């Protein structure tokens, strides 16, 4: 029988068992290529971007690396804009308009009927046409027709779970690899079953998922050094995904003032909040979080995300850290400004410095 570490490396086309996390707004084609150069798996974040934008980013990445890389999509459910939700949308829009005026920011917020959403099925056309062979999804699952279509094209499918129940579901529908996301992870929770957001710690979740599924596992959440990565391997992870360690890297899309905010923060400044997007996400606490948390002005995802986006974009241009989201996990890495390649090679060496478990 093939060893799991060999299997995961073959599936991911990697030399190491490291995966660069797809972080929308942070990941760049340069970051993906640098991760590949380090022998890890680079991951291009496409989220819910328009198909034409996806095509541009995939092609830009292919120019920088000849090795396969993963692409990541959001496969979420979009609630219908019913009467009650429409009323709530308009109330929240009025509130944000007053907030922008108080901050002397000229922001044009979208009307509910002007919102545009991307269907991941349209993104799949681009992914297949561009020959991408690794796809990860979060916020939900792919539909059966899409799964069959992608498997017919030889695409390796990765789904994200935040509970044992979700892991079992992903295995049942045929995901090739399951990404186990602990609550420690930065950015959005990948929960998708029952409208709940499990609060279980990552290593506890990982060990339980390993006991319930046979599918290869990638662990994500709190990895910031050799000890944490080795702990995940010992508890059943076949690979580990790294995100926060790369936020201040040379290839990160974050602006200098955002990187400075990350370097200045303490662990007590990191919270789980739905105020920016309508889905719980882990990042830095600021004035916007304090103002909207439990305010009644938080819409379900993706409506909150679409509505607050113009405010966040203008605040970012003005370097107003109090009104933008900066995601990061619970662990506090050094936030190195070195290249992604150097950071991941350093992590690989750190992992290799610990004894290997013969059962892995």
C-alpha positions in Angstrom: 0.0 0.0 0.0 1.3 3.5 -0.9 2.4 5.5 2.1 0.2 8.5 2.8 3.0 11.0 2.6 4.0 9.7 -0.8 0.3 9.8 -1.9 -0.2 13.4 -0.8 2.9 14.6 -2.5 1.9 12.8 -5.7 -1.6 14.3 -5.6 -0.3 17.8 -4.8 2.8 17.6 -7.0 5.0 18.8 -4.1 8.4 18.0 -2.7 7.4 19.0 0.9 4.1 18.5 2.7 3.4 22.3 2.9 0.6 24.2 1.3 0.5 27.9 0.9 -3.0 29.1 2.0 -5.2 30.8 -0.6 -5.9 34.2 0.9 -8.1 36.5 -1.2 -6.7 40.0 -1.1 -3.3 38.8 0.0 -2.3 36.0 -2.4 -0.6 37.1 -5.6 0.6 35.1 -8.6 4.1 35.9 -7.4 3.3 34.3 -4.0 2.0 31.2 -5.6 5.1 30.8 -7.8 7.4 31.4 -4.9 5.6 28.7 -2.8 6.0 26.3 -5.7 9.7 27.2 -5.9 10.0 26.2 -2.2 8.7 22.8 -3.0 5.3 23.5 -1.5 1.9 23.8 -3.2 1.1 27.3 -4.2 -2.6 28.2 -4.0 -4.3 31.0 -6.1 -7.2 32.6 -4.3 -10.1 33.3 -6.8 -12.9 33.4 -4.3 -16.0 34.8 -6.0 -14.1 36.8 -8.6 -15.6 37.2 -12.1 -14.6 34.5 -14.6 -12.6 37.0 -16.7 -10.6 38.1 -13.6 -10.0 34.4 -12.8 -8.6 33.8 -16.2 -6.3 36.8 -16.0 -4.9 35.6 -12.6 -4.5 32.0 -13.7 -2.6 33.0 -16.8 -0.4 35.5 -14.9 0.5 32.7 -12.5 1.2 30.2 -15.3 3.8 32.6 -16.7 5.7 32.5 -13.4 5.7 28.8 -12.6 5.7 25.6 -14.7 4.6 23.5 -11.7 0.9 22.8 -10.9 -0.8 25.1 -8.4 -4.2 24.9 -6.7 -7.0 27.4 -7.4 -9.5 28.2 -4.6 -13.2 29.1 -5.1 -16.1 30.0 -2.8 -19.0 27.6 -3.1 -21.5 29.4 -0.9 -25.3 29.6 -0.8 -26.7 33.1 -1.6 -29.9 33.8 0.4 -32.8 35.2 -1.6 -33.4 38.9 -1.2 -36.8 38.7 0.4 -38.8 41.5 1.9 -37.2 41.3 5.4 -33.7 41.0 4.0 -34.3 43.9 1.7 -35.4 46.0 4.6 -32.4 45.0 6.7 -30.1 45.8 3.7 -31.5 49.3 3.4 -31.2 49.9 7.1 -27.6 48.8 7.1 -26.8 50.9 4.0 -28.2 54.0 5.7 -26.1 53.3 8.8 -22.9 52.9 6.8 -23.7 56.1 4.8 -23.9 58.0 8.1 -20.6 56.4 9.3 -18.9 57.3 6.0 -20.1 60.9 6.4 -18.8 61.1 9.9 -15.5 59.9 8.7 -15.6 62.4 5.9 -15.3 59.7 3.3 -17.1 59.9 -0.1 -18.5 56.4 -0.5 -21.1 55.2 -3.0 -22.8 52.1 -1.5 -24.6 49.8 -3.9 -28.4 49.5 -4.0 -29.7 46.0 -3.3 -30.9 45.5 -6.8 -27.5 46.5 -8.3 -25.5 43.8 -6.5 -23.8 41.2 -8.8 -22.8 37.7 -7.7 -20.6 35.1 -9.3 -21.8 31.5 -9.7 -18.9 29.2 -9.1 -20.1 27.0 -12.0 -19.1 29.9 -14.4 -15.6 29.9 -12.8 -15.3 26.2 -13.4 -15.4 26.8 -17.2 -12.3 28.9 -16.9 -10.5 26.5 -14.6 -11.1 23.6 -17.0 -10.2 25.6 -20.1 -6.9 26.7 -18.4 -6.0 23.2 -17.5 -5.9 23.7 -13.7 -5.6 20.2 -12.0 -6.0 21.1 -8.4 -9.1 22.8 -7.0 -10.0 23.7 -3.4 -13.4 25.0 -2.3 -14.6 26.6 0.9 -17.9 27.9 2.4 -19.7 24.9 0.9 -19.6 22.0 -1.5 -19.7 21.5 -5.3 -22.8 20.1 -6.8 -22.8 16.5 -8.1 -22.7 17.5 -11.7 -19.7 19.7 -11.2 -17.9 17.1 -9.2 -18.4 14.5 -12.0 -17.3 17.0 -14.6 -14.1 18.0 -12.8 -13.2 14.4 -12.1 -13.7 13.5 -15.7 -11.1 16.2 -16.4 -8.7 14.7 -13.9 -8.9 17.6 -11.4 -8.0 16.8 -7.8 -10.7 18.1 -5.5 -10.2 19.5 -2.0 -13.0 20.6 0.3 -12.8 22.5 3.6 -14.4 21.2 6.9 -14.7 22.7 10.3 -16.4 19.7 12.0 -16.4 15.9 11.8 -19.9 16.1 10.3 -18.6 18.2 7.4 -15.6 16.0 6.9 -17.8 12.9 6.6 -20.0 14.8 4.1 -17.0 15.8 2.0 -15.8 12.2 1.9 -19.3 11.0 0.9 -19.5 13.3 -2.1 -16.1 12.3 -3.4 -13.5 14.9 -2.3 -10.0 13.6 -2.9 -8.5 15.6 0.0 -10.1 17.3 3.0 -8.7 20.5 4.5 -9.4 20.5 8.2 -9.7 24.1 9.4 -9.3 24.8 13.1 -10.9 27.8 14.8 -7.3 29.2 15.2 -7.1 29.9 11.4 -7.0 33.4 10.1 -9.7 34.7 7.8 -13.1 33.1 7.2 -14.5 30.0 8.7 -15.2 27.4 6.1 -18.3 26.0 7.8 -21.2 25.0 5.6 -23.6 22.5 7.3 -26.6 23.5 9.3 -26.0 27.2 9.5 -23.5 26.6 12.4 -19.9 27.7 12.9 -18.3 25.1 15.1 -16.0 26.5 17.8 -13.7 23.4 18.2 -10.0 23.8 18.4 -8.0 22.7 15.4 -5.8 19.9 16.8 -8.8 18.4 18.7 -10.8 18.5 15.5 -8.0 17.1 13.4 -7.5 14.0 15.6 -11.3 13.3 15.5 -11.6 13.8 11.8 -8.6 11.4 11.3 -10.6 8.7 13.3 -13.7 9.1 11.1 -12.4 9.4 7.5 -9.9 7.7 5.3 -9.4 10.6 3.0 -6.0 12.4 3.0 -6.1 15.5 5.2 -4.5 18.9 5.1 -4.5 20.8 8.4 -5.0 24.6 8.5 -4.9 26.7 11.6 -2.2 28.0 14.0 0.8 26.6 12.1 3.7 29.0 12.6 6.7 26.8 13.2 8.2 23.3 13.1 6.6 22.3 16.4 3.1 23.2 15.4 3.5 21.6 11.9 4.9 18.4 13.5 2.0 18.3 16.0 -0.4 18.4 13.1 1.4 15.6 11.3 1.5 13.4 14.4 -2.3 13.9 14.9 -3.0 12.7 11.3 -2.4 15.5 8.9 -0.8 14.4 5.6 0.1 18.0 4.9 -0.2 21.4 6.6 -1.4 24.7 5.2 0.3 28.0 6.1 -1.3 31.4 5.9 -0.5 34.0 8.6 3.2 33.3 8.3 3.1 34.7 4.8 1.0 37.9 5.3 4.0 40.2 5.4 6.1 38.3 2.9 7.6 40.1 -0.1 5.0 38.8 -2.4 1.9 39.6 -0.2 -0.6 42.1 -1.7 -1.0 43.8 1.7 0.1 47.4 1.8 3.0 48.6 4.1 0.6 50.2 6.6 -1.4 46.9 6.9 1.8 44.9 7.4 2.8 47.4 10.1 -0.5 46.9 11.8 0.1 43.1 11.9 3.5 43.5 13.3 2.3 45.8 16.1 -0.7 43.7 17.3 -0.8 41.3 20.2 -2.7 38.1 20.5 -5.4 39.9 22.5 -6.1 42.1 19.4 -7.3 39.1 17.3 -11.0 38.4 17.2 -13.6 36.4 15.4 -16.1 38.8 13.8 -18.8 38.8 11.1 -19.0 42.6 10.9 -17.1 43.0 7.6 -18.6 40.2 5.5 -21.5 38.5 7.3 -19.4 35.3 7.9 -17.2 34.8 11.0 -13.6 35.6 10.1 -10.6 35.9 12.3 -8.6 39.1 12.2 -7.6 42.4 13.9 -10.1 44.1 16.2 -10.6 47.8 15.3 -13.1 50.6 15.5 -15.4 49.1 12.8 -15.6 45.8 14.6 -16.4 47.5 17.9 -19.1 49.7 16.3 -20.9 47.0 14.4 -20.6 43.9 16.6 -24.0 43.1 18.0 -25.4 46.3 16.4 -28.1 44.7 14.3 -26.3 46.1 11.2 -24.7 42.9 10.0 -26.3 41.2 7.0 -25.8 37.5 6.0 -22.9 36.7 3.6 -22.4 37.8 0.9 -24.6 40.9 1.3 -22.6 42.4 4.1 -19.4 41.7 2.2 -20.8 43.5 -1.0 -22.2 46.4 1.0 -19.1 47.2 3.1 -16.6 46.7 0.2 -16.7 50.3 -1.1 -16.1 51.6 2.4 -13.2 49.3 3.0 -11.6 50.1 -0.4 -11.6 53.9 0.2 -10.5 53.5 3.8 -7.6 51.4 2.5 -6.6 54.0 0.0 -6.5 56.5 2.9 -4.7 54.1 5.2 -7.5 54.2 7.7 -6.8 51.0 9.7 -9.9 51.5 11.8 -12.3 50.7 8.9 -10.6 47.8 7.0 -10.4 44.1 7.6 -6.9 42.6 8.2 -7.2 38.9 8.7 -4.7 36.8 10.7 -4.8 33.7 12.9 -4.4 33.1 16.6 -0.8 32.2 16.5 1.7 35.0 16.4 4.5 34.4 13.8 7.3 36.8 13.2 5.6 38.3 10.2 8.8 38.1 8.2 9.3 40.4 5.2 11.4 37.8 3.5 10.2 36.0 0.3 7.5 33.4 0.5 10.1 30.9 -0.7 12.5 31.7 2.1 9.8 31.5 4.7 8.5 28.1 3.5 12.0 26.7 3.1 12.8 27.8 6.7 9.6 26.1 7.9 10.5 22.9 6.1 14.0 22.9 7.7 12.4 23.6 11.1 10.0 20.6 10.6 12.8 18.3 9.5 14.8 19.2 12.7 12.2 17.2 14.8 12.2 13.4 14.9 10.0 11.6 12.4 7.1 9.4 13.7 7.7 6.1 12.1 3.9 5.5 11.8 3.3 8.5 9.6 
